[in-house]
Amino acid sequence: MARTRTWIVFAIAASLVASAVLVQRWWHNRPPYAATALHASAELHPVTEDQAQALLGPTVNAPRIGAGDQLIAGTVRWRKAPTSTGNLLLYLIDEGKHRKPPFIGVDPLRASLGTSSVDTKVANRYPWLQGAGMVYKDGSWWESGEELEVAMSSGVTSVTFVAVFPSADSRDRNRDLYATTPVDVSRLLVGVVLTGDDDQIYWAQRLHG
């Protein structure tokens, strides 16, 4: 009888521990707020080099382009978040090619530029963001273009950027890793993803395309 009681106590304790782990995991991955709380929006339009410089301001060097290249400017706006938790990833993706542009000009005081450790996880979780992830080529995985990241703790509520789309006739042997010309703005996707400090992916929202 004593042995039976011991096993019952052990089973109850194990169940409580497992439940606590599940609750902790749920709490850890729980979004701090819904996507609708930000009321985010995006707009895109082609620009010239001079227009790009005017949009980015005198303290930022606007991208320069060669023959056949194209510049697309965009602005993403949102309301101040209910909390300062998380980071907002801003993706610009050519839906026809499922690729990102190789370079984006932006004010570094408003957003950081590069790639994120969660890009491939984002692409796997949200099929409409498949262009966010790495690209498999010649037996290896390659980074494909760049995105923007904004720390919600910064208080920033809008970002203006200028993306470079190289000519499809470029001699760059890696041009198939990126979105290239011709660019149809209606086929460009702008998506935002809220992530946590431990690479949690809270939610994604399509803003354009």
C-alpha angles and dihedrals in degrees: 000000000000090000090051091051090049092054091047091052090047092050092049092048092049090049091051092049092049091048091049091052092050092048092048091049092048091049092046092053097038112119111248088221139352124267090245090065090073098051086210124189137177138201130189135190139159117261141184123237091262092049090048091054092049091051095048095044134230096293095059125068106229117221118268120217140201134220112311095012122122136209123214120189123204141178125202118193133185140164121260109279120248088240134018092238121129141003128275116224115203115203126192109191134174101230092202095056099023090227137124124227115265095233138023125190114218141149104268090212089065103038140003121234130221139058132314132227088235098054096104092043088053091050092049095047098045114039091195087062096050090125090066094076136075122285124236112226134158093352096309140087116245134192110250115208130306140283136194128252127199124190107225088215089066093074091229112150102178139033128195117197142169119218125203119221110190122218115272085229092060117133090226105123090211096054090112088068091065141052109265139184143319092066123195108194091206088061095051116104124211113194132172125205126191113216134180132233089259093051094265112161106217103175145325130221132192112224103170136016 
